[in-house]
Amino acid sequence: MRQRALEEGKMLLIPSPRLKTGFMLLNLSEIQKKLYREAKRSKAEEAFNKLRKIISSEDLGGIERSSREFRKGFKLR
């Protein structure tokens, strides 16, 4: 019944286990947004860790210098 209500876009007010913290409000759209953000962050972190293994500190220094030079030469028209 709870799943059907969430699928229909309804918000649910449900009791916490043993009512220790009262009631919780479940909103599927908010839950989906949180899950999407977590997945996105996890993928970005995984990609960064892979790059960190591949790129040397010399490469990072070169990237930083070229980025700095590009920003100095870039002007909005």
MMTF fields as JSON, N, C-alpha, C and O atoms, coordinates in Angstrom:
{
  "mmtfVersion": "1.0.0",
  "mmtfProducer": "UNKNOWN",
  "numBonds": 307,
  "numAtoms": 308,
  "numGroups": 77,
  "numChains": 1,
  "numModels": 1,
  "chainsPerModel": [1],
  "groupsPerChain": [77],
  "chainIdList": ["A"],
  "bondAtomList": [4, 2, 8, 6, 12, 10, 16, 14, 20, 18, 24, 22, 28, 26, 32, 30, 36, 34, 40, 38, 44, 42, 48, 46, 52, 50, 56, 54, 60, 58, 64, 62, 68, 66, 72, 70, 76, 74, 80, 78, 84, 82, 88, 86, 92, 90, 96, 94, 100, 98, 104, 102, 108, 106, 112, 110, 116, 114, 120, 118, 124, 122, 128, 126, 132, 130, 136, 134, 140, 138, 144, 142, 148, 146, 152, 150, 156, 154, 160, 158, 164, 162, 168, 166, 172, 170, 176, 174, 180, 178, 184, 182, 188, 186, 192, 190, 196, 194, 200, 198, 204, 202, 208, 206, 212, 210, 216, 214, 220, 218, 224, 222, 228, 226, 232, 230, 236, 234, 240, 238, 244, 242, 248, 246, 252, 250, 256, 254, 260, 258, 264, 262, 268, 266, 272, 270, 276, 274, 280, 278, 284, 282, 288, 286, 292, 290, 296, 294, 300, 298, 304, 302],
  "bondOrderList": [1, 1, 1, 1, 1, 1, 1, 1, 1, 1, 1, 1, 1, 1, 1, 1, 1, 1, 1, 1, 1, 1, 1, 1, 1, 1, 1, 1, 1, 1, 1, 1, 1, 1, 1, 1, 1, 1, 1, 1, 1, 1, 1, 1, 1, 1, 1, 1, 1, 1, 1, 1, 1, 1, 1, 1, 1, 1, 1, 1, 1, 1, 1, 1, 1, 1, 1, 1, 1, 1, 1, 1, 1, 1, 1, 1],
  "groupList": [{"groupName": "MET", "atomNameList": ["N", "CA", "C", "O"], "elementList": ["N", "C", "C", "O"], "formalChargeList": [0, 0, 0, 0], "bondAtomList": [1, 0, 2, 1, 3, 2], "bondOrderList": [1, 1, 2], "singleLetterCode": "M", "chemCompType": "L-PEPTIDE LINKING"}, {"groupName": "ARG", "atomNameList": ["N", "CA", "C", "O"], "elementList": ["N", "C", "C", "O"], "formalChargeList": [0, 0, 0, 0], "bondAtomList": [1, 0, 2, 1, 3, 2], "bondOrderList": [1, 1, 2], "singleLetterCode": "R", "chemCompType": "L-PEPTIDE LINKING"}, {"groupName": "GLN", "atomNameList": ["N", "CA", "C", "O"], "elementList": ["N", "C", "C", "O"], "formalChargeList": [0, 0, 0, 0], "bondAtomList": [1, 0, 2, 1, 3, 2], "bondOrderList": [1, 1, 2], "singleLetterCode": "Q", "chemCompType": "L-PEPTIDE LINKING"}, {"groupName": "ALA", "atomNameList": ["N", "CA", "C", "O"], "elementList": ["N", "C", "C", "O"], "formalChargeList": [0, 0, 0, 0], "bondAtomList": [1, 0, 2, 1, 3, 2], "bondOrderList": [1, 1, 2], "singleLetterCode": "A", "chemCompType": "L-PEPTIDE LINKING"}, {"groupName": "LEU", "atomNameList": ["N", "CA", "C", "O"], "elementList": ["N", "C", "C", "O"], "formalChargeList": [0, 0, 0, 0], "bondAtomList": [1, 0, 2, 1, 3, 2], "bondOrderList": [1, 1, 2], "singleLetterCode": "L", "chemCompType": "L-PEPTIDE LINKING"}, {"groupName": "GLU", "atomNameList": ["N", "CA", "C", "O"], "elementList": ["N", "C", "C", "O"], "formalChargeList": [0, 0, 0, 0], "bondAtomList": [1, 0, 2, 1, 3, 2], "bondOrderList": [1, 1, 2], "singleLetterCode": "E", "chemCompType": "L-PEPTIDE LINKING"}, {"groupName": "GLY", "atomNameList": ["N", "CA", "C", "O"], "elementList": ["N", "C", "C", "O"], "formalChargeList": [0, 0, 0, 0], "bondAtomList": [1, 0, 2, 1, 3, 2], "bondOrderList": [1, 1, 2], "singleLetterCode": "G", "chemCompType": "PEPTIDE LINKING"}, {"groupName": "LYS", "atomNameList": ["N", "CA", "C", "O"], "elementList": ["N", "C", "C", "O"], "formalChargeList": [0, 0, 0, 0], "bondAtomList": [1, 0, 2, 1, 3, 2], "bondOrderList": [1, 1, 2], "singleLetterCode": "K", "chemCompType": "L-PEPTIDE LINKING"}, {"groupName": "ILE", "atomNameList": ["N", "CA", "C", "O"], "elementList": ["N", "C", "C", "O"], "formalChargeList": [0, 0, 0, 0], "bondAtomList": [1, 0, 2, 1, 3, 2], "bondOrderList": [1, 1, 2], "singleLetterCode": "I", "chemCompType": "L-PEPTIDE LINKING"}, {"groupName": "PRO", "atomNameList": ["N", "CA", "C", "O"], "elementList": ["N", "C", "C", "O"], "formalChargeList": [0, 0, 0, 0], "bondAtomList": [1, 0, 2, 1, 3, 2], "bondOrderList": [1, 1, 2], "singleLetterCode": "P", "chemCompType": "L-PEPTIDE LINKING"}, {"groupName": "SER", "atomNameList": ["N", "CA", "C", "O"], "elementList": ["N", "C", "C", "O"], "formalChargeList": [0, 0, 0, 0], "bondAtomList": [1, 0, 2, 1, 3, 2], "bondOrderList": [1, 1, 2], "singleLetterCode": "S", "chemCompType": "L-PEPTIDE LINKING"}, {"groupName": "THR", "atomNameList": ["N", "CA", "C", "O"], "elementList": ["N", "C", "C", "O"], "formalChargeList": [0, 0, 0, 0], "bondAtomList": [1, 0, 2, 1, 3, 2], "bondOrderList": [1, 1, 2], "singleLetterCode": "T", "chemCompType": "L-PEPTIDE LINKING"}, {"groupName": "PHE", "atomNameList": ["N", "CA", "C", "O"], "elementList": ["N", "C", "C", "O"], "formalChargeList": [0, 0, 0, 0], "bondAtomList": [1, 0, 2, 1, 3, 2], "bondOrderList": [1, 1, 2], "singleLetterCode": "F", "chemCompType": "L-PEPTIDE LINKING"}, {"groupName": "ASN", "atomNameList": ["N", "CA", "C", "O"], "elementList": ["N", "C", "C", "O"], "formalChargeList": [0, 0, 0, 0], "bondAtomList": [1, 0, 2, 1, 3, 2], "bondOrderList": [1, 1, 2], "singleLetterCode": "N", "chemCompType": "L-PEPTIDE LINKING"}, {"groupName": "TYR", "atomNameList": ["N", "CA", "C", "O"], "elementList": ["N", "C", "C", "O"], "formalChargeList": [0, 0, 0, 0], "bondAtomList": [1, 0, 2, 1, 3, 2], "bondOrderList": [1, 1, 2], "singleLetterCode": "Y", "chemCompType": "L-PEPTIDE LINKING"}, {"groupName": "ASP", "atomNameList": ["N", "CA", "C", "O"], "elementList": ["N", "C", "C", "O"], "formalChargeList": [0, 0, 0, 0], "bondAtomList": [1, 0, 2, 1, 3, 2], "bondOrderList": [1, 1, 2], "singleLetterCode": "D", "chemCompType": "L-PEPTIDE LINKING"}],
  "groupTypeList": [0, 1, 2, 1, 3, 4, 5, 5, 6, 7, 0, 4, 4, 8, 9, 10, 9, 1, 4, 7, 11, 6, 12, 0, 4, 4, 13, 4, 10, 5, 8, 2, 7, 7, 4, 14, 1, 5, 3, 7, 1, 10, 7, 3, 5, 5, 3, 12, 13, 7, 4, 1, 7, 8, 8, 10, 10, 5, 15, 4, 6, 6, 8, 5, 1, 10, 10, 1, 5, 12, 1, 7, 6, 12, 7, 4, 1],
  "groupIdList": [1, 2, 3, 4, 5, 6, 7, 8, 9, 10, 11, 12, 13, 14, 15, 16, 17, 18, 19, 20, 21, 22, 23, 24, 25, 26, 27, 28, 29, 30, 31, 32, 33, 34, 35, 36, 37, 38, 39, 40, 41, 42, 43, 44, 45, 46, 47, 48, 49, 50, 51, 52, 53, 54, 55, 56, 57, 58, 59, 60, 61, 62, 63, 64, 65, 66, 67, 68, 69, 70, 71, 72, 73, 74, 75, 76, 77],
  "secStructList": [7, 2, 2, 2, 2, 2, 2, 6, 6, 7, 7, 3, 3, 3, 3, 7, 4, 4, 4, 6, 6, 7, 3, 3, 3, 3, 7, 2, 2, 2, 2, 2, 2, 2, 2, 2, 2, 2, 2, 2, 2, 2, 2, 2, 2, 2, 2, 2, 2, 2, 2, 2, 2, 2, 1, 7, 2, 2, 2, 2, 2, 2, 2, 2, 2, 2, 2, 2, 2, 2, 2, 2, 2, 7, 7, 7, 7],
  "xCoordList": [0.823, 0.0, 0.875, 0.579, 1.951, 2.849, 3.478, 3.555, 3.929, 4.566, 3.604, 3.989, 2.374, 1.382, 1.14, 1.042, 1.045, 0.832, 2.006, 1.807, 3.233, 4.409, 4.437, 4.781, 4.074, 4.031, 3.014, 3.196, 1.957, 0.927, 1.316, 0.548, 2.518, 3.003, 2.518, 2.64, 1.972, 1.47, 2.588, 3.526, 2.484, 3.423, 2.851, 1.64, 3.731, 3.298, 3.82, 4.972, 2.976, 3.371, 3.406, 2.365, 4.612, 4.743, 5.443, 6.259, 5.125, 5.777, 7.206, 7.493, 8.09, 9.454, 9.41, 8.451, 10.434, 10.43, 10.232, 10.952, 9.261, 8.898, 8.574, 8.596, 8.28, 7.938, 9.005, 8.696, 10.266, 11.349, 11.514, 11.764, 11.372, 11.531, 10.243, 10.268, 9.134, 7.854, 7.534, 7.624, 7.16, 6.745, 7.708, 8.408, 7.724, 8.552, 7.645, 6.665, 7.987, 7.251, 8.062, 9.192, 7.499, 8.181, 7.61, 6.398, 8.51, 8.136, 9.031, 10.241, 8.466, 9.249, 10.108, 11.245, 9.606, 10.408, 11.669, 12.727, 11.575, 12.762, 13.727, 14.945, 13.178, 14.016, 14.778, 15.971, 14.092, 14.735, 15.833, 16.896, 15.586, 16.606, 17.845, 18.97, 17.641, 18.774, 19.567, 20.798, 18.856, 19.542, 20.334, 21.453, 19.763, 20.457, 21.722, 22.782, 21.614, 22.789, 23.876, 25.057, 23.478, 24.457, 25.155, 26.371, 24.398, 24.987, 25.935, 27.019, 25.523, 26.353, 27.66, 28.733, 27.571, 28.76, 29.68, 30.9, 29.096, 29.878, 30.635, 31.806, 29.972, 30.623, 31.738, 32.798, 31.515, 32.535, 33.745, 34.885, 33.505, 34.603, 35.392, 36.621, 34.692, 35.347, 36.215, 37.346, 35.684, 36.447, 37.678, 38.757, 37.525, 38.652, 39.739, 40.923, 39.351, 40.332, 41.071, 42.268, 40.375, 41.036, 42.048, 43.169, 41.641, 42.557, 43.779, 44.898, 43.566, 44.663, 45.715, 46.903, 45.289, 46.225, 46.987, 48.127, 46.358, 46.942, 47.857, 48.941, 47.424, 48.127, 49.198, 48.959, 50.382, 51.479, 51.382, 50.61, 52.169, 52.168, 52.716, 52.312, 53.639, 54.154, 53.037, 52.912, 52.228, 51.096, 50.129, 49.649, 49.847, 48.93, 49.472, 48.721, 50.785, 51.405, 51.251, 50.959, 51.445, 51.277, 49.845, 49.606, 48.898, 47.48, 47.154, 46.445, 47.668, 47.414, 47.994, 47.336, 49.231, 49.859, 49.087, 48.82, 48.725, 48.015, 46.639, 46.166, 46.0, 44.701, 44.837, 44.023, 45.869, 46.117, 46.384, 45.852, 47.212, 47.524, 46.271, 46.065, 45.448, 44.218, 43.311, 42.758, 43.158, 42.281, 42.8, 42.01, 44.111, 44.682, 44.379, 44.076, 44.459, 44.247, 42.791, 42.486, 41.904, 40.485, 39.779, 39.886, 39.055, 38.293, 36.894, 36.714, 35.92, 34.539, 34.358, 34.919, 33.587, 33.325, 31.95, 31.538],
  "yCoordList": [-1.185, 0.0, 1.261, 2.232, 1.231, 2.389, 2.623, 3.756, 1.532, 1.655, 2.251, 3.113, 1.802, 2.312, 3.8, 4.558, 4.215, 5.633, 6.463, 7.533, 5.973, 6.699, 6.744, 7.77, 5.626, 5.582, 6.566, 7.086, 6.824, 7.774, 9.215, 10.14, 9.403, 10.752, 11.34, 12.542, 10.495, 10.977, 10.968, 10.176, 11.846, 11.848, 10.973, 10.937, 10.275, 9.385, 9.865, 10.281, 9.802, 10.079, 8.727, 8.112, 8.268, 6.942, 7.044, 7.941, 6.13, 6.163, 5.641, 4.728, 6.226, 5.704, 4.429, 4.213, 3.584, 2.351, 2.635, 3.436, 1.975, 2.114, 3.557, 3.912, 4.366, 5.789, 6.56, 7.53, 6.119, 6.779, 8.234, 9.101, 8.497, 9.882, 10.429, 11.383, 9.839, 10.333, 9.778, 8.572, 10.665, 10.264, 10.816, 11.801, 10.152, 10.595, 10.861, 10.15, 11.898, 12.23, 11.748, 12.194, 10.836, 10.314, 10.962, 10.986, 11.487, 12.108, 11.491, 11.72, 10.712, 9.969, 10.881, 10.526, 12.036, 12.908, 13.372, 13.481, 13.647, 14.052, 12.879, 13.053, 11.695, 10.502, 10.251, 9.947, 10.378, 10.162, 11.199, 10.86, 12.455, 13.494, 13.169, 13.313, 12.732, 12.396, 11.224, 11.246, 10.195, 9.038, 9.434, 8.959, 10.303, 10.766, 11.524, 11.302, 12.426, 13.193, 12.284, 12.48, 11.287, 10.354, 9.562, 9.378, 9.095, 8.334, 9.209, 8.771, 10.437, 11.366, 11.647, 11.623, 11.912, 12.199, 10.981, 11.116, 9.8, 8.567, 8.342, 7.964, 8.572, 8.398, 9.415, 9.076, 10.648, 11.683, 11.337, 11.499, 10.869, 10.497, 9.322, 9.298, 8.361, 7.202, 7.63, 7.165, 8.515, 9.011, 9.781, 9.626, 10.607, 11.376, 10.441, 10.664, 9.41, 8.46, 7.725, 7.465, 7.387, 6.746, 7.695, 7.298, 8.962, 9.948, 10.149, 10.284, 10.166, 10.377, 9.276, 9.525, 8.077, 6.968, 7.095, 6.644, 7.709, 7.8, 9.015, 8.91, 10.158, 11.422, 11.625, 11.446, 12.003, 12.259, 13.683, 14.498, 13.97, 15.325, 16.333, 17.495, 15.902, 16.792, 17.163, 18.32, 16.174, 16.436, 17.43, 18.348, 17.243, 18.152, 19.574, 20.534, 19.705, 21.032, 21.684, 22.877, 20.911, 21.44, 21.854, 22.884, 21.064, 21.397, 22.684, 23.547, 22.809, 24.011, 25.251, 26.289, 25.147, 26.298, 26.696, 27.879, 25.724, 26.055, 26.635, 27.516, 26.152, 26.694, 28.146, 28.998, 28.413, 29.776, 30.712, 31.821, 30.266, 31.077, 31.334, 32.443, 30.324, 30.486, 31.527, 32.386, 31.448, 32.399, 33.823, 34.764, 33.995, 35.343, 35.926, 37.113, 35.097, 35.57, 35.638, 36.187, 35.105, 35.055, 36.341, 36.79, 36.928, 38.145, 38.016, 37.51, 38.471, 38.483, 39.643, 40.72, 39.426, 40.503, 41.053, 41.967],
  "zCoordList": [0.0, 0.0, 0.0, -0.695, 0.785, 0.818, -0.545, -1.02, -1.174, -2.478, -3.496, -4.286, -3.48, -4.431, -4.217, -5.182, -2.978, -2.681, -3.188, -3.763, -2.978, -3.462, -4.985, -5.571, -5.632, -7.093, -7.653, -8.754, -6.913, -7.341, -7.034, -7.295, -6.477, -6.201, -4.891, -4.658, -4.044, -2.756, -1.722, -1.817, -0.743, 0.366, 1.473, 1.692, 2.16, 3.235, 4.577, 4.698, 5.562, 6.934, 7.635, 7.866, 7.973, 8.571, 9.924, 10.139, 10.83, 12.148, 12.049, 11.274, 12.835, 12.919, 13.76, 14.501, 13.654, 14.447, 15.936, 16.534, 16.505, 17.929, 18.314, 19.493, 17.335, 17.528, 18.312, 19.005, 18.197, 18.933, 18.52, 19.357, 17.214, 16.745, 16.156, 15.378, 16.517, 16.017, 14.643, 14.412, 13.734, 12.397, 11.35, 11.581, 10.187, 9.063, 7.872, 7.649, 7.109, 5.898, 4.708, 4.509, 3.907, 2.723, 1.477, 1.266, 0.654, -0.605, -1.669, -1.658, -2.588, -3.57, -4.431, -4.743, -4.822, -5.685, -4.965, -5.586, -3.669, -2.903, -2.738, -2.798, -2.53, -2.387, -3.684, -3.657, -4.822, -6.114, -6.359, -6.879, -5.991, -6.161, -5.339, -5.819, -4.101, -3.229, -3.798, -3.806, -4.276, -4.847, -6.085, -6.283, -6.926, -8.126, -7.749, -8.335, -6.764, -6.333, -5.783, -6.067, -4.995, -4.43, -5.532, -5.486, -6.516, -7.619, -8.429, -8.816, -8.68, -9.447, -8.71, -9.313, -7.414, -6.609, -6.575, -6.671, -6.439, -6.383, -7.688, -7.669, -8.821, -10.122, -10.313, -10.839, -9.896, -10.026, -9.166, -9.601, -7.966, -7.066, -7.64, -7.566, -8.202, -8.807, -9.99, -10.134, -10.836, -11.985, -11.527, -12.099, -10.503, -9.98, -9.451, -9.703, -8.73, -8.193, -9.306, -9.182, -10.394, -11.534, -12.167, -12.485, -12.349, -12.929, -12.046, -12.542, -10.755, -9.818, -9.95, -9.743, -10.289, -10.476, -11.795, -11.901, -12.797, -14.134, -14.284, -14.857, -13.772, -13.991, -12.926, -11.731, -13.392, -12.452, -11.908, -12.412, -10.882, -10.307, -11.309, -11.296, -12.187, -13.24, -14.21, -14.61, -14.583, -15.477, -14.846, -15.511, -13.568, -12.872, -12.861, -13.035, -12.654, -12.679, -14.04, -14.127, -15.109, -16.46, -16.739, -17.37, -16.275, -16.451, -15.707, -16.225, -14.508, -13.707, -14.382, -14.444, -14.892, -15.563, -16.811, -17.023, -17.639, -18.877, -18.574, -19.291, -17.528, -17.137, -16.689, -17.046, -15.91, -15.429, -16.61, -16.653, -17.577, -18.756, -19.586, -20.081, -19.736, -20.506, -19.862, -20.548, -18.535, -17.843, -17.94, -18.01, -17.946, -18.08, -19.45, -19.57, -20.481, -21.845, -22.267, -23.326, -21.481, -21.847, -21.443, -20.302, -22.393, -22.099, -22.68, -23.788, -21.935, -22.431, -23.386, -23.182, -24.414, -25.381, -25.177, -25.892]
}
